[in-house]
């Protein structure tokens, strides 16, 4: 599941890649793909918006990803703990993002 375009990948890599320690755009995209395709587990929260966006948040690492129609990555970054806490924790945060 790749990013929608090379420009989209480049933009997100330069904005967020350093926080993951990704050395290249390819490394960053592989991390995003692995995150969005891993099986759900106790600390991985997910929902699907009515527009088809699938949202994921890992409760421990705060990794956050959005994919469209389960095939195109929209974003992948680390959310701040305060923003998650303000929405009632990981489950509340994901529920809030799904209502947006």
Backbone torsions as a table, in degrees:
resi	resn	phi	psi	omega
1	UNK	NA	99.4	-178.0
2	UNK	-86.4	172.5	169.1
3	UNK	-69.6	161.6	-173.8
4	UNK	-63.3	-32.8	-178.4
5	UNK	-155.5	166.0	177.1
6	UNK	-62.1	-38.3	178.7
7	UNK	-64.5	-42.5	178.9
8	UNK	-61.7	-44.0	177.6
9	UNK	-62.2	-48.5	-179.3
10	UNK	-58.5	-45.5	-179.8
11	UNK	-60.1	-48.6	-178.5
12	UNK	-70.0	-35.8	177.5
13	UNK	-61.4	-47.0	-178.9
14	UNK	-68.2	-29.1	-179.9
15	UNK	-81.3	-37.7	-170.8
16	UNK	-125.5	-19.0	-172.6
17	UNK	-55.4	-38.4	-178.5
18	UNK	-62.1	-30.1	-179.0
19	UNK	-70.0	-20.2	177.7
20	UNK	-98.3	-6.0	-175.8
21	UNK	75.4	20.5	-179.2
22	UNK	-75.3	124.9	-178.3
23	UNK	-81.5	-28.6	-177.2
24	UNK	-136.0	164.9	175.2
25	UNK	-59.9	-39.4	179.9
26	UNK	-62.1	-43.2	177.2
27	UNK	-60.0	-45.6	-179.0
28	UNK	-62.3	-45.1	-179.8
29	UNK	-63.9	-39.9	178.0
30	UNK	-63.5	-38.8	177.6
31	UNK	-63.9	-43.3	179.4
32	UNK	-63.6	-44.1	179.4
33	UNK	-62.8	-42.4	179.4
34	UNK	-63.6	-42.1	-180.0
35	UNK	-64.1	-45.9	-175.7
36	UNK	-75.1	-17.8	-178.1
37	UNK	-105.7	-6.2	-179.4
38	UNK	-67.3	152.2	177.6
39	UNK	-66.4	150.5	176.5
40	UNK	-64.1	146.8	175.7
41	UNK	-143.3	179.9	-171.7
42	UNK	-57.8	-30.3	-178.1
43	UNK	-104.0	10.0	179.5
44	UNK	-110.7	115.8	-176.9
45	UNK	-103.6	139.6	-176.0
46	UNK	-147.0	147.5	170.5
47	UNK	-151.8	167.6	177.3
48	UNK	-124.6	126.3	177.0
49	UNK	-73.8	163.6	178.4
50	UNK	-64.8	-23.1	179.5
51	UNK	-83.6	1.6	178.1
52	UNK	98.9	-8.6	177.7
53	UNK	-68.2	132.6	174.6
54	UNK	-104.2	123.3	-176.2
55	UNK	-109.3	135.8	177.5
56	UNK	-132.5	142.4	173.9
57	UNK	-139.3	126.7	174.9
58	UNK	-89.7	121.2	-171.8
59	UNK	-66.1	-26.4	-178.4
60	UNK	-90.7	-49.9	-177.2
61	UNK	-83.7	-19.6	-175.1
62	UNK	67.9	19.2	173.0
63	UNK	-62.1	138.1	-175.1
64	UNK	-134.2	131.4	178.0
65	UNK	-140.7	150.8	175.2
66	UNK	-132.0	130.2	176.4
67	UNK	-127.0	142.5	177.6
68	UNK	-91.7	128.4	173.7
69	UNK	53.0	29.1	177.3
70	UNK	61.0	11.7	-177.4
71	UNK	-124.7	-22.7	-176.2
72	UNK	-124.7	123.0	179.2
73	UNK	-77.2	127.5	176.2
74	UNK	-90.9	-42.3	-179.3
75	UNK	-157.4	159.4	176.3
76	UNK	-155.4	114.4	177.8
77	UNK	-158.8	-179.3	-179.4
78	UNK	-103.5	124.8	179.0
79	UNK	-84.4	151.2	179.3
80	UNK	-79.1	143.6	-176.7
81	UNK	-60.3	-36.9	-178.6
82	UNK	-63.5	-44.9	179.4
83	UNK	-62.1	-36.6	177.6
84	UNK	-68.8	-45.4	-179.8
85	UNK	-61.9	-37.1	-179.0
86	UNK	-64.9	-19.1	178.4
87	UNK	-102.2	12.1	175.4
88	UNK	91.6	19.8	-179.8
89	UNK	97.3	-178.7	-175.3
90	UNK	-55.8	-45.7	-178.7
91	UNK	-64.2	-43.4	178.7
92	UNK	-66.1	-38.1	178.8
93	UNK	-62.8	-48.5	-180.0
94	UNK	-63.1	-42.5	178.5
95	UNK	-60.7	-41.8	178.6
96	UNK	-62.4	-46.8	-179.1
97	UNK	-62.7	-33.5	179.7
98	UNK	-70.7	-25.9	178.7
99	UNK	-82.8	-13.6	-178.0
100	UNK	-67.3	NA	NA
